Every structure is written in structure tokens, then in C-alpha cells.
């Protein structure tokens, strides 16, 4: 098992995705990364608005 396969395995085990089908894991990962990306984007935009004089 190489490094990338190990990280994918740990991701699946940590979030309990190992019991899902491939398409369910894909949907969960898609929604998870879209949600976290939106949160990060909101924080970055908010920080730039607060710093403006």
C-alpha cells in the first residue's frame, strides 16, 4: 500500500465511508469538499471586507 492509497483508506475509515458504495462515497466527498470550500471562501471574503478602511 503506497502513501496515497493509505491516505484514501484513512479518509474512508475516519468518515465511515468504507461501508458505502463507490457512488455514495463520491457524492459524500463532493458535497463535503463543496461545503468546506464554500466556508473557506466565505472566511476569505469576510476577512478582506473587514480589513478595508
C-alpha positions in Angstrom: 0.0 0.0 0.0 1.6 3.3 -1.1 1.2 6.7 0.6 -1.8 7.8 -1.5 -3.7 4.6 -1.0 -3.1 4.8 2.7 -4.4 8.3 2.9 -7.6 7.4 0.9 -8.1 4.4 3.2 -7.7 6.6 6.3 -10.2 9.1 4.9 -12.7 6.3 4.2 -12.3 4.8 7.7 -12.3 8.2 9.5 -15.6 9.3 8.0 -17.2 5.8 7.9 -17.3 5.7 4.1 -15.8 2.2 3.8 -19.4 0.7 4.1 -20.8 2.8 1.2 -20.8 2.1 -2.5 -18.4 3.9 -4.8 -21.1 6.4 -6.0 -22.2 7.1 -2.4 -18.6 7.9 -1.4 -18.3 10.1 -4.4 -21.4 12.1 -3.5 -20.4 12.5 0.1 -16.9 13.6 -0.9 -18.3 16.0 -3.5 -20.7 17.6 -1.0 -18.1 17.7 1.7 -15.5 19.4 -0.4 -18.0 21.9 -1.8 -19.2 22.8 1.7 -15.7 23.2 3.1 -14.6 25.1 0.0 -17.6 27.5 0.4 -16.8 28.0 4.1 -13.2 28.8 3.3 -14.3 31.2 0.6 -16.7 32.9 2.9 -14.0 33.4 5.5 -11.5 34.8 3.0 -14.1 37.2 1.5 -15.2 38.3 5.0 -11.6 38.9 6.1 -11.0 41.2 3.1 -14.1 43.2 3.8 -13.2 43.7 7.5 -9.7 44.9 6.6 -10.9 47.6 4.3 -10.6 51.1 5.8 
